[in-house]
Amino acid sequence: MKPSELLAGLRSEGALPSFEGATGWLNSEPLSPEGLRGKVVLVDFWTYTCINWLRTLAYVRAWAECYADQGLVVIGVHTPEFPFERDVDNVRRAVEAMRVEYPVALDSDYEVWRAFDNNYWPAAYIADAEGRIRHHHFGEGGYDQQERVIQKLLDDDRRELVSVSPEGFEVQADWSSLDSPETYLGYLQGRNFSSPGGAVVDEPHTYAAPDRPARNAWALVGDWTIGSRACAVSGAEGSIVFRFHARDVHLVMGPPDREASVPFRVTVDGAPPEDAHGLDVDERGEGIVTQQRLHQMIRQQGPIGDRTFEITFGAAGVEAYAFTFG
C-alpha cells in the first residue's frame, strides 16, 4: 500500500479513551487525552511475562526513540495476566531490565483495558494529534504498517523505517518450526495434562510421567499442588515434563517469597542442553529461580523435531504458571 493510500484509509475509530483508571504511573506523571492533544499517541497494552509482547518490544522501543522529537508519545499500559504482575516492584524491575523508558500506566484493576474494550496482549492503538484513534493492531507482526501510520500522522513519511536487531526474548519466533502452543499449568486454563490418574486440584498429590508422552502433553513428577493458576512443588523435589516441537522453550515461574531462591536442572531428551541452553540456564542445564517472571529454558541451534523437556526443582515452593514457545 502506498503511503498516500494508507492515510486515506485511516478512518476514525473513536476518541482516545481516558487513562483515569490507572492505579499508578512509571516514567511519567499521569497523562490524559486532553493533555496529549497535538501529539501522535501509540498506546501499547502489555504484561511483562508475555512472550508475544516481548517480541514486539524492539520495534516499540525504537519508535519511541526515533519519533519522539517529531511528536510521538508512546504509552505502555501494563495490564497484569498473573497475580504477581500486580506487584508494582515486579513491574518496576521489569521496566528497568527491559529498557522500557517511555511512560507506563499501571492497569492493575483493568480499568484502562475496559475503557479501550481491549482483549489482547499485545495490542497497539495509534491516535492522531486530535485525539482520534486511527489504527490498531492486535498481536505480533504488522510492524511496517504500524510505523507507516505513525509517519503519516506525523507528516514524516519520507523517513526510512527503523532497523532493529532483537536479542534474547525479543528475537522473533521461528514460525516455520513452531508447533507447540502456549500451555497454562493451573486447572482453570490447563490442557494436555498427561500424568496417569489425572489431576488432583488444590491439595498435595504425588504424580508420575507417562512412558511415552504425546506431542504437547505435559506431566508432573513428584509431590505437587495444582492450583487454579499455577502448579507448586510440595515436596523436597519435583519435575515437569513437556513433549515439545519448537526452537525456544519459556516458562513463567517464580518463588512465592521474594527472598527465596530455588535451584533447578533442565534436560532435553534426558541430557543437558549444552549449546541449546536458554538465557536462564547454563550448558549443564543448571539454573536458579529467584524472581517471578518469564524464563528462557531452551533455544535450539539445529534442526527442530519433537523433543522431551524436563525441569527438576531442588526444593519446595516454586510456582510454575505457563509454558510458551518460539
Protein Blocks (a to p, Z undefined) as FASTA:
>chain_A
ZZklmmmmmccebjaddfklpgbdehiacddfklmgoiacddddddfklmklmmmmmmmm
mmmmmmmmnopacddddddfbfklmpmklmmmmmmmnopabdcddffkommmmmnopabd
cddddddfkopafbdcedeejklmmmmmmmmmnopakbccdddddehjllccdfklgccd
cddfbfklgghiabehiaaehiacdddddfbdcehiacdedjddddfkbccdfbfbdcdd
dddddfbdcdddddfblkbccdddddeehiafklmpcfkbcfkopacdfbdcdddfbdcf
bdcdddddddddfbehiacfbdcdZZ
